[in-house]
Amino acid sequence: MKTIDSLGDLAGKRVLVRSDFNVPLDADRNITDDGRIQAALPTLRRLLEAGAKVIITAHLGRPKGQANPDFSLAPVAKRLAEVTGVKVVLAEDTVGESAKAAVAAMSAGEIVLLENVRFNAAETSKDDAEREAFAAQLAELADAFVSDGFGVVHRKQASVYDIAKILPAAAGLLVVKEIESLGRAVNDPERPYTVVLGGSKVSDKLGVIANLLSKADRLLIGGGMAYTFLVAQGHEVGTSLLEKDQVETVKGYLATAKANGVELLLPVDTVAAPEFKADAPATVVASDAIPADQMGLDIGPRTAEIFSEAIASSKTVVWNGPMGVFEFDAFAAGTKAVARAISDSDAFSVIGGGDSAAAVRTLGFDETTFSHISTGGGASLELLEGKTLPGIAVLED
């Protein structure tokens, strides 16, 4: 994979960087978690120190190809200026007159942030020609391209894939770190290799589970997806989240795990409640005895102990997906226990982005106690699934 060094002397050069600044905002459009901005800083500083003119393209939310002030990158521009200490100009468009003027006026060591790239329908078009035409407009603004938005490298989009076929292109420091860290965990893990999977749906992780059944030593299954596994074992799960159409598939996974000698651990107890509410009365019940009028909203304390012990004895741990509704205090203990076990472990640990990364930050853990926290939930899942990512393949030597 080509890196920034392959681009040569960048002094005075216009370098277009694809970043992932899809940050969460509150009702007043204040950034509530700047993790993705912080993760982009090493690449941006490297380019600024090399004397480049840094032009950033990024997205925020799902504006569906239309300019929408609710999805403007203005909060990102403000925060970016604060954390870099350099001048950041926000263009009013992506490839229009404002963008062209801002780039023309910039000096080395400055940043121009183009407005939300997804305000342009061609960015995500399924039509190759439309995407290529838009990528060509982006390319007119720059002399080189650096792909540093790991959260989008699994997408065949104009600012991720097509642009890299037009300009001299390289992976940024974040993308290199992501690929190396996830690659180490997936392709060359020190054993025992434990994968912790949670989140709401089995269907979101079908490919991941199928791939890991031939690679991992242990799979720990929590979150809403666990209830489909419990039903596949013949248990009743009350009103818990259940994907009935996946029960037969999950039965196959259970059989494959047994045949492959993979230890597949499911919750033995569950924190249940009559409804999905933060103040719903919570009770701990055995996972094979969930009352008909109750739903499971977190793994129970005994399960948390079992999972923690499994993690403690591992040499490599990958975690993707919370163990329960961690946003509600009453149902956060399971996710907190898993995070603490990984944090305390000496294992090489990868937190697979998305809700898992959000949980680590929300629950107040020191991020430096994890080997790597991915910035891309979907991209990290596809790597765990063994898929080729378009935005990475296009950067290969």
C-alpha positions, 0 to 999 in steps of 0.5 A: 500500500502506497504511503505519504513517503511515496508522494515525494517533496510536498512543499507548496503542493496542494494535497487533497485529504479524504478524512472521516469527520462524521462526528456526533453533534448535540441539538445545538450542533456542538461536537460531543465526541471529537475522536475522529478529528483527533485521529486525523491529526497525525496525518494533517500535521505531517502534511503541514510540517512538509509545507503542503497546502492541505485541502480536506474533503469529508462528510457529515451525516446523510444529506442525501445529495442535497445541500443542507445547513444541518449537515454543514461541516462548520462545527468541524472547521471550528474544532479543527482550527482549535486542535491544529492551531492553524488557519482553517477556511471552510469553503461554502461548497465542495467543487464550486466557486467558493472551493476554487477561490479558497484553494487559490488563496491559501498558503503553505501550512494552511487548511481549506475544509471543503463543504460536506462532500455528500451535498453532491449526489455524484459522490455516492452515485452507483453510476461509475461515470457520474462518480468519475466526473465528480472525482475529476472536479475534485482532482482539479483542486489538488496535486496529490491525494491522501486517503485517511478516512478509514470509516469510508474505505469500504465504500466505492465513492468518488472522494474515496475510490475514483479520485485515487485513480486520477491523482498520485495517491497514498494512504494517510497515517491513520489508514496505515495504522488501521490496516496494520492493527486490524490485519495483525488481529485478523491475519496473524493473531497471537493466541488464544484469539478471542473475539467479542461480538455484540450489538443489536442484530446478528444479520449485521455480523453474519459474514464476520461470524462465518469468517471467524469460525475458522480463525478465532479460538473463542467467540463471546456473543452478547448484546441483542444478537445473543437472543437469536443464538439463545433461541437457536439453542431452544430457549425462550427469550420473552420480548427480547430482540429476535431475528427469527429469519436468522435462527437456522443460520445461527444453528449452523454457526453453533454446529460449525463452532463445535466442529471447529473446536471454537469456544462459543460463549453465550450469556448465562444470565441477563438483565431484563426489563418490561420495556426499553426505557432508561428507568425500566425496573431491571432484574437479573434472570437466567438466560434460559428463563427470561419471563414472557413479558420481559426483554433482555437489555444487558448481559448479567453479572455472572456472564460479565465475569465469565466473559472477563475471565475469557478475555483475561486469558487471551493474547489477542482480543477484538471487540465489536458491539456493546453487550447491552443498552449502555446508553442507559445506566441500568443496562451499562454494566455488561459493556463496562465489564467487557471494556474494563477486562480488555483495558486491564488485559495485556493482550493486543486489543482492537476496539472495532469502531462504531458503538464499541468505540463510543462506549469506551469514551462514554464510559470514561475509559483511558483510550491508551489502555487499548492497543487500537481503537478503530475509527471505522465500524463498517470498515472494520467489520468488513475487514473482519469478514475478510472482504476487500475494501475498494478504498484500500485496494486502489492504493495498493502498489 
